[in-house]
Amino acid sequence: MKEQIFKYSIGTTAKLLHIPDSTIRYYEKEGILQIPRNLNGQRYFLKEDIEWLKFIQHLKGTGMSIDDLKQYVTWRAEGDTTIKKRLALLKSTQIKLESSIVQTQKHLEILTDKINWYEKKLHGSINDNESFREYLKRFGHEE
């Protein structure tokens, strides 16, 4: 028995991935995607296309720039001879993402400290004259 091949429209694909169809069109315009079209000129997506789009979304979620993403796609299309280049690009992206996470954690820590300070002020457990900076110093934090 022949395996049935499912073809998805751009709208269905966008809904499956929880992204706007304009994002898919943008990726296609930028050369990140190469999506076939039927005889009527409508795009159709196969399961492999959807999996590739998911991976692209993961890369974008890391903060990878469009230029780096385009470079990755170009190297991917060139085959296994570019694995070292792709690996280096992914490692560079990983380092940037880890740095961003550290910075975001610091922002969250300061936000949490500020919320705690306000809550303690409201409940009277902090001296009305104590500044936020003084409060942070008490716990070994700096603003």
C-alpha positions as CSV (number, residue, x, y, z in Angstrom):
1,M,0.0,0.0,0.0
2,K,1.3,3.4,-1.0
3,E,1.9,5.9,1.9
4,Q,-0.3,8.9,1.7
5,I,1.6,12.3,1.5
6,F,-0.1,15.1,3.3
7,K,0.3,18.6,1.9
8,Y,-0.4,21.6,4.1
9,S,-1.4,25.1,3.1
10,I,0.5,28.1,4.4
11,G,-2.4,28.9,6.7
12,T,-2.5,25.4,8.2
13,T,1.2,25.4,8.6
14,A,1.2,28.7,10.3
15,K,-1.5,27.5,12.7
16,L,0.4,24.3,13.4
17,L,3.5,26.3,14.3
18,H,1.7,29.1,16.1
19,I,3.3,31.7,13.9
20,P,1.9,34.3,11.5
21,D,1.9,33.3,7.8
22,S,3.7,36.5,7.1
23,T,6.7,35.0,9.0
24,I,6.7,32.0,6.7
25,R,6.5,34.4,3.7
26,Y,9.4,36.4,5.1
27,Y,11.5,33.3,5.5
28,E,10.8,32.3,2.0
29,K,11.6,35.8,0.7
30,E,14.9,35.8,2.6
31,G,15.8,32.4,1.1
32,I,15.6,30.5,4.4
33,L,12.8,28.4,3.0
34,Q,12.2,27.0,-0.4
35,I,8.6,25.9,-0.6
36,P,7.2,24.2,-3.6
37,R,4.0,25.4,-5.2
38,N,1.2,23.5,-6.9
39,L,-0.1,24.2,-10.4
40,N,-2.2,27.1,-9.2
41,G,0.9,28.7,-7.6
42,Q,-0.1,28.0,-4.0
43,R,2.6,27.0,-1.6
44,Y,2.3,23.5,0.0
45,F,4.2,22.2,2.9
46,L,5.2,18.6,3.6
47,K,5.9,17.2,7.0
48,E,9.7,17.7,6.4
49,D,9.0,21.4,5.6
50,I,7.1,21.8,8.9
51,E,9.9,20.1,10.9
52,W,12.5,22.4,9.2
53,L,10.3,25.4,10.1
54,K,10.2,24.2,13.7
55,F,14.0,24.1,13.8
56,I,14.2,27.6,12.2
57,Q,11.9,28.8,15.0
58,H,14.2,27.3,17.6
59,L,17.2,29.0,16.0
60,K,15.3,32.3,15.9
61,G,14.3,31.7,19.6
62,T,18.0,31.6,20.5
63,G,18.4,35.1,19.2
64,M,20.2,34.0,16.0
65,S,20.2,36.8,13.5
66,I,18.5,36.5,10.1
67,D,22.0,36.9,8.5
68,D,23.4,34.0,10.5
69,L,20.3,31.9,9.8
70,K,20.7,32.5,6.1
71,Q,24.4,31.5,6.4
72,Y,23.4,28.4,8.2
73,V,20.8,27.5,5.6
74,T,23.4,28.1,2.8
75,W,25.9,25.8,4.5
76,R,23.3,23.2,5.2
77,A,22.4,23.1,1.5
78,E,26.1,22.6,0.6
79,G,26.2,19.4,2.6
80,D,28.4,17.6,5.1
81,T,31.5,19.5,4.0
82,T,30.2,22.5,6.0
83,I,29.5,20.7,9.2
84,K,32.5,22.4,11.0
85,K,31.2,25.8,9.9
86,R,27.7,25.1,11.0
87,L,28.9,23.7,14.3
88,A,31.0,26.8,14.9
89,L,28.0,29.0,14.2
90,L,25.8,27.1,16.5
91,K,28.4,27.2,19.3
92,S,28.7,31.0,18.8
93,T,25.0,31.3,19.1
94,Q,25.0,29.1,22.2
95,I,27.6,31.4,23.9
96,K,25.5,34.5,23.1
97,L,22.3,32.9,24.3
98,E,24.0,31.8,27.6
99,S,25.2,35.3,28.1
100,S,21.7,36.6,27.4
101,I,20.3,34.2,29.9
102,V,22.7,35.3,32.6
103,Q,21.8,38.9,32.0
104,T,18.0,38.1,32.0
105,Q,18.5,36.3,35.3
106,K,20.1,39.4,36.8
107,H,17.2,41.5,35.6
108,L,14.8,39.1,37.1
109,E,16.7,39.1,40.4
110,I,16.6,43.0,40.6
111,L,12.9,43.0,39.6
112,T,12.1,40.4,42.3
113,D,14.1,42.4,44.9
114,K,12.2,45.6,44.0
115,I,8.8,43.7,44.3
116,N,9.9,42.3,47.7
117,W,11.0,45.8,48.8
118,Y,7.6,47.3,47.8
119,E,5.7,44.5,49.5
120,K,7.7,44.9,52.7
121,K,7.2,48.7,52.6
122,L,3.4,48.1,52.3
123,H,3.4,45.7,55.2
124,G,5.6,47.9,57.4
125,S,8.4,45.5,57.8
126,I,10.9,48.0,56.3
127,N,11.9,51.3,57.8
128,D,10.1,54.0,55.8
129,N,13.5,55.8,55.4
130,E,15.3,52.8,54.0
131,S,16.1,53.3,50.3
132,F,16.0,50.5,47.8
133,R,19.8,50.7,47.4
134,E,20.2,50.3,51.2
135,Y,17.8,47.4,51.1
136,L,19.8,45.7,48.4
137,K,23.1,46.2,50.3
138,R,21.6,44.5,53.3
139,F,21.3,41.3,51.3
140,G,24.6,41.7,49.5
141,H,23.0,42.8,46.2
142,E,23.9,45.8,44.1
143,E,21.5,47.6,41.9
